[in-house]
Amino acid sequence: MKTLLGTKIGMTQIIGEDGAAVPVTLVKAGPVTVTQVKTVERDGYNAVQLGYGEGKNLSNAVSGHVKAAKVSPKVIREVRVDELGEHKVGDAFDVTVFAVGEQVDVTGVSKGKGFAGTVKRHNFNTSKKTHGGNGNVRKPGSIGSMYPQKVFKGKRMAGRMGHDQVTVKNLVVAYIDAELGLIGLKGAVPGPRKGIVTIGGKA
C-alpha cells in the first residue's frame, strides 16, 4: 500500500532535464501513521487507517482510538486494500515511498463556488438579448411539459457548485524532497491551498 496524506501548498514550476518548464503542484505530504488495521474476519473488509498532522483538543473517543499508535492526528483517513501486507499499528510512512516518474492518483475536495446558475454551473447558452428577447438572458426557462408533472432527479438546474470530492488520475511525480517532506506532482491538484489531499500509488 502506497498512500500518503498531505497539505496542498500551491503551484510552481521546475525546469526539467530537457530544459522545459514543468508546472507542478507542491504538497507537504506525510509522515502518516497507521492508526488501525481492519480485516475481513473482524470488520468485513480489508483497510488501513492513516493519521496525519498534529491535532489539538482531540475528543476522548479519538484519543482512545489512536492511543496504540502513540500519535495525535489532525486528520484520519481510511484506505481500502485488497491485501493487507505487513502493516501494523504505529508504522509510519513519508514521501520516500514514491519515486520521481511514478504515476499516482490524487483525491481532494474541490473549491466551493457557492450557489451558481445554469450558465456557470452547466455551461448553458444564454437567451438572446435582442429581437424579442425579454431581457432575462440567464434564466433557465421551461424545464419540461405538463407530464410527468415533476422534476426528474439529476435535472441540470441552478444550485450549489463545487466542494465535491474529486480524484485526478495518473499524475506524475516530478519532484521529491525527503528532508522537507515535499512532493511535486505534474499538473493541477483539486482543492484550495492548505487543503487536505490523498496521494495514492498505483501499486
Stockholm file with secondary structure:
# STOCKHOLM 1.0

chainA/1-203         MKTLLGTKIGMTQIIGEDGAAVPVTLVKAGPVTVTQVKTVERDGYNAVQLGYGEGKNLSNAVSGHVKAAKVSPKVIREVRVDELGEHKVGDAFDVTVFAVGEQVDVTGVSKGKGFAGTVKRHNFNTSKKTHGGNGNVRKPGSIGSMYPQKVFKGKRMAGRMGHDQVTVKNLVVAYIDAELGLIGLKGAVPGPRKGIVTIGGKA
#=GR chainA/1-203 SS CCEEEEEEEEEEEEECTTSCEEEEEEEEECCEEEEEEECHHHHSSCEEEEEESCCSSCCHHHHHHTGGGTCCCSEEEEEECSCCTTCCTTCEECGGGSCTTCEEEEEEECCEEEEECHHHHHCCCCCCSSSSCCSCTTCCCCCCCSSSCSCCTTCCCSEEEECCEEEEEEEEEEEEETTTTEEEEESCCSSCTTCEEEEEECC
#=GC SS_cons         CCEEEEEEEEEEEEECTTSCEEEEEEEEECCEEEEEEECHHHHSSCEEEEEESCCSSCCHHHHHHTGGGTCCCSEEEEEECSCCTTCCTTCEECGGGSCTTCEEEEEEECCEEEEECHHHHHCCCCCCSSSSCCSCTTCCCCCCCSSSCSCCTTCCCSEEEECCEEEEEEEEEEEEETTTTEEEEESCCSSCTTCEEEEEECC
//
